[in-house]
Amino acid sequence: MTNRQIAHQLVIAPRTADTHVQHILSKLEFTSRAQIASWVVNRRRSST
């Protein structure tokens, strides 16, 4: 999802969504949203 789509879904400002995404990237030491998506898929697989 884009930051705008995330913001719309969560009823927050797009800039706020951008900040949250950047914090997630930083915390996980990732450089792209694709890495976050892959991480989520792998975590879901390992928890089933």
PDB file of N, CA, C, O and CB in Angstrom:
ATOM      1  N   MET A   1       0.836  -1.182   0.000  1.00  0.00           N
ATOM      2  CA  MET A   1       0.000   0.000   0.000  1.00  0.00           C
ATOM      3  C   MET A   1       0.885   1.251   0.000  1.00  0.00           C
ATOM      4  O   MET A   1       1.994   1.248   0.534  1.00  0.00           O
ATOM      5  CB  MET A   1      -0.953  -0.005   1.219  1.00  0.00           C
ATOM      6  N   THR A   2       0.380   2.284  -0.593  1.00  0.00           N
ATOM      7  CA  THR A   2       1.097   3.560  -0.549  1.00  0.00           C
ATOM      8  C   THR A   2       0.836   4.229   0.801  1.00  0.00           C
ATOM      9  O   THR A   2      -0.073   3.839   1.534  1.00  0.00           O
ATOM     10  CB  THR A   2       0.657   4.495  -1.728  1.00  0.00           C
ATOM     11  N   ASN A   3       1.640   5.233   1.115  1.00  0.00           N
ATOM     12  CA  ASN A   3       1.419   5.975   2.355  1.00  0.00           C
ATOM     13  C   ASN A   3       0.031   6.607   2.360  1.00  0.00           C
ATOM     14  O   ASN A   3      -0.632   6.653   3.397  1.00  0.00           O
ATOM     15  CB  ASN A   3       2.499   7.058   2.537  1.00  0.00           C
ATOM     16  N   ARG A   4      -0.398   7.082   1.225  1.00  0.00           N
ATOM     17  CA  ARG A   4      -1.728   7.689   1.126  1.00  0.00           C
ATOM     18  C   ARG A   4      -2.820   6.663   1.412  1.00  0.00           C
ATOM     19  O   ARG A   4      -3.791   6.962   2.106  1.00  0.00           O
ATOM     20  CB  ARG A   4      -1.937   8.306  -0.266  1.00  0.00           C
ATOM     21  N   GLN A   5      -2.661   5.455   0.880  1.00  0.00           N
ATOM     22  CA  GLN A   5      -3.642   4.393   1.129  1.00  0.00           C
ATOM     23  C   GLN A   5      -3.641   3.983   2.600  1.00  0.00           C
ATOM     24  O   GLN A   5      -4.698   3.771   3.194  1.00  0.00           O
ATOM     25  CB  GLN A   5      -3.349   3.172   0.240  1.00  0.00           C
ATOM     26  N   ILE A   6      -2.452   3.873   3.175  1.00  0.00           N
ATOM     27  CA  ILE A   6      -2.347   3.538   4.598  1.00  0.00           C
ATOM     28  C   ILE A   6      -3.034   4.621   5.429  1.00  0.00           C
ATOM     29  O   ILE A   6      -3.814   4.321   6.333  1.00  0.00           O
ATOM     30  CB  ILE A   6      -0.855   3.384   5.025  1.00  0.00           C
ATOM     31  N   ALA A   7      -2.738   5.869   5.115  1.00  0.00           N
ATOM     32  CA  ALA A   7      -3.329   6.995   5.854  1.00  0.00           C
ATOM     33  C   ALA A   7      -4.850   6.971   5.759  1.00  0.00           C
ATOM     34  O   ALA A   7      -5.542   7.179   6.755  1.00  0.00           O
ATOM     35  CB  ALA A   7      -2.791   8.336   5.318  1.00  0.00           C
ATOM     36  N   HIS A   8      -5.359   6.720   4.578  1.00  0.00           N
ATOM     37  CA  HIS A   8      -6.808   6.668   4.394  1.00  0.00           C
ATOM     38  C   HIS A   8      -7.416   5.539   5.224  1.00  0.00           C
ATOM     39  O   HIS A   8      -8.441   5.730   5.879  1.00  0.00           O
ATOM     40  CB  HIS A   8      -7.156   6.483   2.906  1.00  0.00           C
ATOM     41  N   GLN A   9      -6.795   4.383   5.197  1.00  0.00           N
ATOM     42  CA  GLN A   9      -7.292   3.216   5.927  1.00  0.00           C
ATOM     43  C   GLN A   9      -7.283   3.457   7.438  1.00  0.00           C
ATOM     44  O   GLN A   9      -8.204   3.044   8.142  1.00  0.00           O
ATOM     45  CB  GLN A   9      -6.448   1.982   5.589  1.00  0.00           C
ATOM     46  N   LEU A  10      -6.237   4.128   7.930  1.00  0.00           N
ATOM     47  CA  LEU A  10      -6.098   4.363   9.367  1.00  0.00           C
ATOM     48  C   LEU A  10      -6.679   5.696   9.825  1.00  0.00           C
ATOM     49  O   LEU A  10      -6.685   6.003  11.017  1.00  0.00           O
ATOM     50  CB  LEU A  10      -4.651   4.299   9.749  1.00  0.00           C
ATOM     51  N   VAL A  11      -7.167   6.486   8.870  1.00  0.00           N
ATOM     52  CA  VAL A  11      -7.723   7.824   9.135  1.00  0.00           C
ATOM     53  C   VAL A  11      -6.676   8.699   9.849  1.00  0.00           C
ATOM     54  O   VAL A  11      -6.924   9.263  10.914  1.00  0.00           O
ATOM     55  CB  VAL A  11      -9.025   7.719  10.000  1.00  0.00           C
ATOM     56  N   ILE A  12      -5.503   8.785   9.218  1.00  0.00           N
ATOM     57  CA  ILE A  12      -4.419   9.633   9.696  1.00  0.00           C
ATOM     58  C   ILE A  12      -3.891  10.416   8.495  1.00  0.00           C
ATOM     59  O   ILE A  12      -4.247  10.124   7.353  1.00  0.00           O
ATOM     60  CB  ILE A  12      -3.277   8.784  10.383  1.00  0.00           C
ATOM     61  N   ALA A  13      -3.059  11.392   8.750  1.00  0.00           N
ATOM     62  CA  ALA A  13      -2.463  12.186   7.677  1.00  0.00           C
ATOM     63  C   ALA A  13      -1.431  11.355   6.914  1.00  0.00           C
ATOM     64  O   ALA A  13      -0.736  10.532   7.509  1.00  0.00           O
ATOM     65  CB  ALA A  13      -1.812  13.466   8.246  1.00  0.00           C
ATOM     66  N   PRO A  14      -1.327  11.567   5.600  1.00  0.00           N
ATOM     67  CA  PRO A  14      -0.313  10.832   4.825  1.00  0.00           C
ATOM     68  C   PRO A  14       1.104  11.017   5.374  1.00  0.00           C
ATOM     69  O   PRO A  14       1.907  10.084   5.338  1.00  0.00           O
ATOM     70  CB  PRO A  14      -0.351  11.280   3.372  1.00  0.00           C
ATOM     71  N   ARG A  15       1.411  12.197   5.873  1.00  0.00           N
ATOM     72  CA  ARG A  15       2.744  12.450   6.435  1.00  0.00           C
ATOM     73  C   ARG A  15       2.975  11.588   7.676  1.00  0.00           C
ATOM     74  O   ARG A  15       4.085  11.110   7.907  1.00  0.00           O
ATOM     75  CB  ARG A  15       2.910  13.948   6.788  1.00  0.00           C
ATOM     76  N   THR A  16       1.924  11.392   8.470  1.00  0.00           N
ATOM     77  CA  THR A  16       2.030  10.539   9.656  1.00  0.00           C
ATOM     78  C   THR A  16       2.303   9.098   9.238  1.00  0.00           C
ATOM     79  O   THR A  16       3.132   8.417   9.842  1.00  0.00           O
ATOM     80  CB  THR A  16       0.738  10.620  10.509  1.00  0.00           C
ATOM     81  N   ALA A  17       1.611   8.641   8.215  1.00  0.00           N
ATOM     82  CA  ALA A  17       1.837   7.285   7.706  1.00  0.00           C
ATOM     83  C   ALA A  17       3.279   7.147   7.217  1.00  0.00           C
ATOM     84  O   ALA A  17       3.933   6.136   7.473  1.00  0.00           O
ATOM     85  CB  ALA A  17       0.841   6.952   6.560  1.00  0.00           C
ATOM     86  N   ASP A  18       3.766   8.163   6.516  1.00  0.00           N
ATOM     87  CA  ASP A  18       5.138   8.147   6.023  1.00  0.00           C
ATOM     88  C   ASP A  18       6.131   8.040   7.181  1.00  0.00           C
ATOM     89  O   ASP A  18       7.098   7.281   7.115  1.00  0.00           O
ATOM     90  CB  ASP A  18       5.421   9.407   5.191  1.00  0.00           C
ATOM     91  N   THR A  19       5.883   8.802   8.230  1.00  0.00           N
ATOM     92  CA  THR A  19       6.765   8.759   9.402  1.00  0.00           C
ATOM     93  C   THR A  19       6.774   7.374  10.026  1.00  0.00           C
ATOM     94  O   THR A  19       7.833   6.861  10.388  1.00  0.00           O
ATOM     95  CB  THR A  19       6.331   9.798  10.442  1.00  0.00           C
ATOM     96  N   HIS A  20       5.605   6.768  10.156  1.00  0.00           N
ATOM     97  CA  HIS A  20       5.528   5.426  10.739  1.00  0.00           C
ATOM     98  C   HIS A  20       6.281   4.405   9.876  1.00  0.00           C
ATOM     99  O   HIS A  20       7.013   3.565  10.399  1.00  0.00           O
ATOM    100  CB  HIS A  20       4.055   4.999  10.901  1.00  0.00           C
ATOM    101  N   VAL A  21       6.097   4.483   8.566  1.00  0.00           N
ATOM    102  CA  VAL A  21       6.798   3.559   7.662  1.00  0.00           C
ATOM    103  C   VAL A  21       8.306   3.749   7.795  1.00  0.00           C
ATOM    104  O   VAL A  21       9.053   2.771   7.830  1.00  0.00           O
ATOM    105  CB  VAL A  21       6.353   3.780   6.188  1.00  0.00           C
ATOM    106  N   GLN A  22       8.750   4.982   7.868  1.00  0.00           N
ATOM    107  CA  GLN A  22      10.189   5.246   8.010  1.00  0.00           C
ATOM    108  C   GLN A  22      10.722   4.700   9.328  1.00  0.00           C
ATOM    109  O   GLN A  22      11.839   4.185   9.375  1.00  0.00           O
ATOM    110  CB  GLN A  22      10.471   6.752   7.919  1.00  0.00           C
ATOM    111  N   HIS A  23       9.941   4.804  10.395  1.00  0.00           N
ATOM    112  CA  HIS A  23      10.371   4.254  11.687  1.00  0.00           C
ATOM    113  C   HIS A  23      10.469   2.732  11.632  1.00  0.00           C
ATOM    114  O   HIS A  23      11.393   2.144  12.193  1.00  0.00           O
ATOM    115  CB  HIS A  23       9.399   4.676  12.801  1.00  0.00           C
ATOM    116  N   ILE A  24       9.522   2.105  10.961  1.00  0.00           N
ATOM    117  CA  ILE A  24       9.559   0.645  10.810  1.00  0.00           C
ATOM    118  C   ILE A  24      10.805   0.232  10.033  1.00  0.00           C
ATOM    119  O   ILE A  24      11.516  -0.691  10.431  1.00  0.00           O
ATOM    120  CB  ILE A  24       8.282   0.132  10.093  1.00  0.00           C
ATOM    121  N   LEU A  25      11.064   0.920   8.925  1.00  0.00           N
ATOM    122  CA  LEU A  25      12.253   0.617   8.124  1.00  0.00           C
ATOM    123  C   LEU A  25      13.517   0.765   8.970  1.00  0.00           C
ATOM    124  O   LEU A  25      14.402  -0.090   8.936  1.00  0.00           O
ATOM    125  CB  LEU A  25      12.326   1.541   6.885  1.00  0.00           C
ATOM    126  N   SER A  26      13.590   1.835   9.711  1.00  0.00           N
ATOM    127  CA  SER A  26      14.770   2.094  10.535  1.00  0.00           C
ATOM    128  C   SER A  26      14.917   1.039  11.623  1.00  0.00           C
ATOM    129  O   SER A  26      16.008   0.503  11.819  1.00  0.00           O
ATOM    130  CB  SER A  26      14.690   3.487  11.162  1.00  0.00           C
ATOM    131  N   LYS A  27      13.845   0.739  12.326  1.00  0.00           N
ATOM    132  CA  LYS A  27      13.907  -0.212  13.433  1.00  0.00           C
ATOM    133  C   LYS A  27      14.337  -1.600  12.966  1.00  0.00           C
ATOM    134  O   LYS A  27      15.096  -2.283  13.654  1.00  0.00           O
ATOM    135  CB  LYS A  27      12.557  -0.297  14.126  1.00  0.00           C
ATOM    136  N   LEU A  28      13.850  -2.013  11.797  1.00  0.00           N
ATOM    137  CA  LEU A  28      14.186  -3.339  11.273  1.00  0.00           C
ATOM    138  C   LEU A  28      15.464  -3.331  10.438  1.00  0.00           C
ATOM    139  O   LEU A  28      15.903  -4.371   9.947  1.00  0.00           O
ATOM    140  CB  LEU A  28      13.038  -3.870  10.437  1.00  0.00           C
ATOM    141  N   GLU A  29      16.056  -2.146  10.283  1.00  0.00           N
ATOM    142  CA  GLU A  29      17.269  -1.964   9.472  1.00  0.00           C
ATOM    143  C   GLU A  29      17.055  -2.415   8.037  1.00  0.00           C
ATOM    144  O   GLU A  29      17.910  -3.069   7.440  1.00  0.00           O
ATOM    145  CB  GLU A  29      18.438  -2.733  10.083  1.00  0.00           C
ATOM    146  N   PHE A  30      15.883  -2.049   7.487  1.00  0.00           N
ATOM    147  CA  PHE A  30      15.541  -2.328   6.097  1.00  0.00           C
ATOM    148  C   PHE A  30      15.665  -1.051   5.289  1.00  0.00           C
ATOM    149  O   PHE A  30      15.670   0.053   5.834  1.00  0.00           O
ATOM    150  CB  PHE A  30      14.115  -2.915   5.979  1.00  0.00           C
ATOM    151  N   THR A  31      15.765  -1.223   3.972  1.00  0.00           N
ATOM    152  CA  THR A  31      15.876  -0.060   3.098  1.00  0.00           C
ATOM    153  C   THR A  31      14.687   0.070   2.145  1.00  0.00           C
ATOM    154  O   THR A  31      14.588   1.052   1.408  1.00  0.00           O
ATOM    155  CB  THR A  31      17.163  -0.137   2.303  1.00  0.00           C
ATOM    156  N   SER A  32      13.785  -0.915   2.155  1.00  0.00           N
ATOM    157  CA  SER A  32      12.646  -0.838   1.234  1.00  0.00           C
ATOM    158  C   SER A  32      11.391  -1.451   1.837  1.00  0.00           C
ATOM    159  O   SER A  32      11.453  -2.273   2.751  1.00  0.00           O
ATOM    160  CB  SER A  32      12.979  -1.538  -0.078  1.00  0.00           C
ATOM    161  N   ARG A  33      10.257  -1.032   1.305  1.00  0.00           N
ATOM    162  CA  ARG A  33       8.972  -1.570   1.730  1.00  0.00           C
ATOM    163  C   ARG A  33       8.862  -3.047   1.350  1.00  0.00           C
ATOM    164  O   ARG A  33       8.193  -3.817   2.039  1.00  0.00           O
ATOM    165  CB  ARG A  33       7.817  -0.765   1.103  1.00  0.00           C
ATOM    166  N   ALA A  34       9.508  -3.439   0.271  1.00  0.00           N
ATOM    167  CA  ALA A  34       9.483  -4.840  -0.158  1.00  0.00           C
ATOM    168  C   ALA A  34      10.109  -5.730   0.917  1.00  0.00           C
ATOM    169  O   ALA A  34       9.650  -6.852   1.132  1.00  0.00           O
ATOM    170  CB  ALA A  34      10.232  -5.014  -1.507  1.00  0.00           C
ATOM    171  N   GLN A  35      11.132  -5.250   1.580  1.00  0.00           N
ATOM    172  CA  GLN A  35      11.754  -6.016   2.662  1.00  0.00           C
ATOM    173  C   GLN A  35      10.777  -6.196   3.825  1.00  0.00           C
ATOM    174  O   GLN A  35      10.743  -7.257   4.448  1.00  0.00           O
ATOM    175  CB  GLN A  35      13.042  -5.316   3.148  1.00  0.00           C
ATOM    176  N   ILE A  36       9.991  -5.172   4.117  1.00  0.00           N
ATOM    177  CA  ILE A  36       8.979  -5.288   5.171  1.00  0.00           C
ATOM    178  C   ILE A  36       7.960  -6.351   4.780  1.00  0.00           C
ATOM    179  O   ILE A  36       7.607  -7.203   5.596  1.00  0.00           O
ATOM    180  CB  ILE A  36       8.276  -3.923   5.424  1.00  0.00           C
ATOM    181  N   ALA A  37       7.487  -6.307   3.541  1.00  0.00           N
ATOM    182  CA  ALA A  37       6.489  -7.271   3.071  1.00  0.00           C
ATOM    183  C   ALA A  37       7.023  -8.698   3.162  1.00  0.00           C
ATOM    184  O   ALA A  37       6.314  -9.603   3.602  1.00  0.00           O
ATOM    185  CB  ALA A  37       6.076  -6.955   1.624  1.00  0.00           C
ATOM    186  N   SER A  38       8.259  -8.894   2.751  1.00  0.00           N
ATOM    187  CA  SER A  38       8.872 -10.216   2.813  1.00  0.00           C
ATOM    188  C   SER A  38       9.003 -10.681   4.263  1.00  0.00           C
ATOM    189  O   SER A  38       8.737 -11.844   4.568  1.00  0.00           O
ATOM    190  CB  SER A  38      10.249 -10.202   2.130  1.00  0.00           C
ATOM    191  N   TRP A  39       9.409  -9.786   5.149  1.00  0.00           N
ATOM    192  CA  TRP A  39       9.544 -10.099   6.566  1.00  0.00           C
ATOM    193  C   TRP A  39       8.204 -10.535   7.155  1.00  0.00           C
ATOM    194  O   TRP A  39       8.135 -11.507   7.907  1.00  0.00           O
ATOM    195  CB  TRP A  39      10.093  -8.888   7.332  1.00  0.00           C
ATOM    196  N   VAL A  40       7.133  -9.803   6.805  1.00  0.00           N
ATOM    197  CA  VAL A  40       5.794 -10.143   7.310  1.00  0.00           C
ATOM    198  C   VAL A  40       5.373 -11.528   6.817  1.00  0.00           C
ATOM    199  O   VAL A  40       4.869 -12.334   7.600  1.00  0.00           O
ATOM    200  CB  VAL A  40       4.755  -9.079   6.867  1.00  0.00           C
ATOM    201  N   VAL A  41       5.572 -11.808   5.536  1.00  0.00           N
ATOM    202  CA  VAL A  41       5.194 -13.108   4.980  1.00  0.00           C
ATOM    203  C   VAL A  41       5.955 -14.217   5.686  1.00  0.00           C
ATOM    204  O   VAL A  41       5.361 -15.228   6.059  1.00  0.00           O
ATOM    205  CB  VAL A  41       5.462 -13.156   3.460  1.00  0.00           C
ATOM    206  N   ASN A  42       7.245 -14.050   5.875  1.00  0.00           N
ATOM    207  CA  ASN A  42       8.059 -15.067   6.546  1.00  0.00           C
ATOM    208  C   ASN A  42       7.630 -15.286   7.996  1.00  0.00           C
ATOM    209  O   ASN A  42       7.619 -16.420   8.476  1.00  0.00           O
ATOM    210  CB  ASN A  42       9.526 -14.671   6.502  1.00  0.00           C
ATOM    211  N   ARG A  43       7.283 -14.226   8.682  1.00  0.00           N
ATOM    212  CA  ARG A  43       6.809 -14.353  10.084  1.00  0.00           C
ATOM    213  C   ARG A  43       5.471 -15.091  10.137  1.00  0.00           C
ATOM    214  O   ARG A  43       5.239 -15.899  11.036  1.00  0.00           O
ATOM    215  CB  ARG A  43       6.663 -12.948  10.747  1.00  0.00           C
ATOM    216  N   ARG A  44       4.602 -14.813   9.179  1.00  0.00           N
ATOM    217  CA  ARG A  44       3.307 -15.505   9.147  1.00  0.00           C
ATOM    218  C   ARG A  44       3.482 -16.991   8.857  1.00  0.00           C
ATOM    219  O   ARG A  44       2.789 -17.828   9.436  1.00  0.00           O
ATOM    220  CB  ARG A  44       2.388 -14.873   8.093  1.00  0.00           C
ATOM    221  N   ARG A  45       4.403 -17.313   7.965  1.00  0.00           N
ATOM    222  CA  ARG A  45       4.671 -18.717   7.646  1.00  0.00           C
ATOM    223  C   ARG A  45       5.214 -19.464   8.857  1.00  0.00           C
ATOM    224  O   ARG A  45       4.821 -20.601   9.117  1.00  0.00           O
ATOM    225  CB  ARG A  45       5.658 -18.820   6.483  1.00  0.00           C
ATOM    226  N   SER A  46       6.107 -18.833   9.589  1.00  0.00           N
ATOM    227  CA  SER A  46       6.745 -19.510  10.726  1.00  0.00           C
ATOM    228  C   SER A  46       5.810 -19.615  11.934  1.00  0.00           C
ATOM    229  O   SER A  46       6.071 -20.405  12.841  1.00  0.00           O
ATOM    230  CB  SER A  46       8.018 -18.769  11.126  1.00  0.00           C
ATOM    231  N   SER A  47       4.740 -18.841  11.961  1.00  0.00           N
ATOM    232  CA  SER A  47       3.834 -18.890  13.106  1.00  0.00           C
ATOM    233  C   SER A  47       2.656 -19.847  12.898  1.00  0.00           C
ATOM    234  O   SER A  47       1.829 -20.019  13.793  1.00  0.00           O
ATOM    235  CB  SER A  47       3.311 -17.505  13.396  1.00  0.00           C
ATOM    236  N   THR A  48       2.582 -20.463  11.728  1.00  0.00           N
ATOM    237  CA  THR A  48       1.463 -21.390  11.472  1.00  0.00           C
ATOM    238  C   THR A  48       1.863 -22.814  11.709  1.00  0.00           C
ATOM    239  O   THR A  48       1.047 -23.720  11.542  1.00  0.00           O
ATOM    240  CB  THR A  48       0.952 -21.243  10.055  1.00  0.00           C
TER     241      THR A  48
END
